[in-house]
């Protein structure tokens, strides 16, 4: 009996394996714990469906005809597709599996494997996928908020994340401290930030860098 915490959550798991029996077995297992499953018999078939659903993870056979699992992983990195990968290996391919881990794979599973191992690895991958999805949404929201700022409000925000006082910002921008205070108040309202620390977090999430114009 699997411990509850080892079970995947409902979500999309993409299975890429050239062996139809393996795909069918994995799909049945994953659907039994309420996962949605997409099946592909080759790396090329999967690549044709990009981008993947949000929050999806990839259960990938290392050795396949044509493009193998490691090459597919590298192609996803090249295309900027970020999704957790669990590599399924056989034939003593631990060396290749380690290369996959170094390239960012969440885990590798050696054949023959048991159901508990598969489900635990998928649960880990799904957790990472959810974290990445939430992080991506947070970045998108921060960018959207910063986009509402006027150029002068962005200048003031840049000064604040660099730790400069209103007086120093005013001197650097050639405006009065009172004008800086007005821009700062408007900036806080547009960002819907209740404190300076919250405004700084939004700015950093949106790509502002201390010392570099945002």
N, C-alpha and C positions, 0 to 999 in steps of 0.2 A: 504494500500500500504506500503510495507516494505521500510524503508530507505536503500539506496544503501549500506551504510557501514555495515548493519546487514547481508548482503548476503554472503554466503560462496564463496570461490574462487574454480575454477575447481580443483579437487583433489580426492583422494580416501577416501570414508567414509565407514567403515565396520559396518554393522548393525547386531547385535546379539540379536535375540528375538525369543522365541518359538511360538509366535502367527503369523501365516502366513499373516493374514489380516493387522496386524500392520507393518510387514516387507514390504509388498507390498505398503502400504500407504506412509511409510517413503521413500522407494526407489523412488516412483513416484515424491514425493516432491523434493528430493535431485537431481534427474536427471533433473528436470525442471529448476534448476539453474546450470546445466552443471557439476555436481559432478559425478564421477564414483562411483558406489555402489557395494559392495560385501555383500551378504546376507548369514547368517548362522542361523539355527534353534536351535542351542545349543552351549554352551561354548566349549564342546568337539569337535564339528565340526570346530569351529574357530581355536582351538589350533592345530588341525591337519594341518593347512595351514601355520603355522609360518615358517619363519619370515614374518611380514606384509610388504606391499609395503612401500618404503621410503615416509615419509611425511603423512602417513595415520593417521586418527583418528578413534576412536571407539565409536559408539552409542550403549549402552549396557543396556539391561533390567535387573533390579535388581533381580526380582523373576522369576526363570526358573526351570523346573524339572532337576534333576541331579545337576550339578555344577551351582550354582547361580552366579549372576553378581559380588557380592562382592568377592566370592571365586576365580572367574576367574581373577579379578583385582589383587588379592594377588598372584595368580599363575604367572601372567605376571611379577610382581615385582620379584618373586623368580627366574624366568628365565632370568631376566635382559632385558626384552622387554620394551622399553620406548616408549609409545605412549599416547597422550592425550585421556582421557576417559570422556565421558558424560554419566551419569547414568540416566536411565528412571525408575521412581519409581511410585508405587501405594500403595493402601491399607494402607495409613498412615505410610509409611516406612521412615519417616524423620530421625529417629534415625540411621537407617542403612545407609541412604544416607549421613549423616554427617560423619559416619565412613569411607565411600568411599572418601569423600572430604579430610579427614585427611590423607588418604592413597595416596592422590595425584590426585583424580578425578578433572577435570576442573570445572564441574558443575553437578547439578542434576536437573531433570525436573519432576514435578509431573503430573501424569495423572489426568484428561484429560488436554492435552496441546494444544497450538495453533501453527500454522505453523511458525509464527514470532519468537516464543520462541525457537523452534527447530533450525531454521536457524541461529539465533543469537548465540546460544551455539555452533553450529558446526563451525561457522565462528571464534569464539574465539579459539576453539580447533585446527582448521587448522593453525591459526596464531602461536600457540605454537609449533605445529608440524614442521612448516617451520623454526622457530627459532632453534629448536633442530637439524634439519637436517643441517642447515648452520653451527651451532656450531660443529657438528660432522665432517663435511667436513673440517672445519678449523683445528680441532685437528688432523685429518688424514694427512692433508698437512704438518702441523708442524712436526709431527712424521717422515714423509718421508724425510723432509729436514734435521732434526737432524741426521737421520740414515746415511746421507752422510758424516758426520764429522769423522775425525780420533779420536782415543782415546785422544790424546793430545789436539786436538781442543775442544773436549768435556770438558776436564779439564779446559781449559781457559774460555770457556763459563760458566761453573759452578762458577768459581771465579768471573767472571763479574757480574752474577746475584746476587752474595753475596756482591757486592759492593766493591770488592778488587781492588786495583790499579794494573797496569802491574808489577810494582816493587815488590809488595807483592806476586802476583801470581808467579812471577819468583822465588822468594825466596822459596815459598812453594813447587814448583815443581822441584827446583834444576836446573833451566835453566837460561839463561841470559834474561834480559828485552828485548833485541833485538829479541831473539827467540820467546818470548811471542808476540811481535808485529807482527811477521810473521804469527804465528798461528792465531792470532786475525784477521788479514787481510784475511787469507784463510778461516777462519770460517765465516766471514761476506759475503764473496763471495759465499760460498756454501749455506748459508742460504738465499742468495739474499736479504739481509737486508741492507737498506740504512743508518741506524743509529743504535746506541747502543740500544736505546729504542725499536726499531723494533726487534732486535735480542733477547732482553729479552722477549718480548711478544711471540715470536715464541718458545723460550725455555720453558716458563711457560705453553703455550698451549700444548707442547709436554710432559709435566709431570715433568720437572725439578722443584725442590723445593729448595729455599735457605736453606743452611745448610745440605742438603741431596744430595748425589751423584745422578745425573740424569740418 
